[in-house]
Amino acid sequence: DNSVGVRSLIELSRGPQGGLSLEELKQHYSFEVMLGRRMERLVAAGYLERVGEQYRCTWKGLAAARLLGRLKGLLNLGPGG
């Protein structure tokens, strides 16, 4: 469940005739669950803090975001991971 790409490959390999539609894939993979797990891992690692229903960057998360943002800009990478 950690990697959308890996999970998709596994589900596609199990599908009829080695394939599934996007709608069929969505039935096997929950974006909300994946995002929730990732956010909780960032909390556990000290990059985020959870305040009620909201997440906020800690000093460690802000430093990582700034560094990675600059690196992406330097490498001229678009949005995304």
Rosetta blueprint (number, residue, H / E / L):
1 D L
2 N L
3 S L
4 V H
5 G H
6 V H
7 R H
8 S H
9 L H
10 I H
11 E H
12 L H
13 S H
14 R H
15 G L
16 P H
17 Q H
18 G H
19 G L
20 L L
21 S L
22 L H
23 E H
24 E H
25 L H
26 K H
27 Q H
28 H H
29 Y L
30 S L
31 F H
32 E H
33 V H
34 M H
35 L H
36 G H
37 R H
38 R H
39 M H
40 E H
41 R H
42 L H
43 V H
44 A H
45 A L
46 G L
47 Y L
48 L E
49 E E
50 R E
51 V E
52 G L
53 E L
54 Q E
55 Y E
56 R E
57 C E
58 T L
59 W H
60 K H
61 G H
62 L H
63 A H
64 A H
65 A H
66 R H
67 L H
68 L H
69 G H
70 R H
71 L H
72 K H
73 G H
74 L H
75 L L
76 N L
77 L L
78 G L
79 P L
80 G L
81 G L
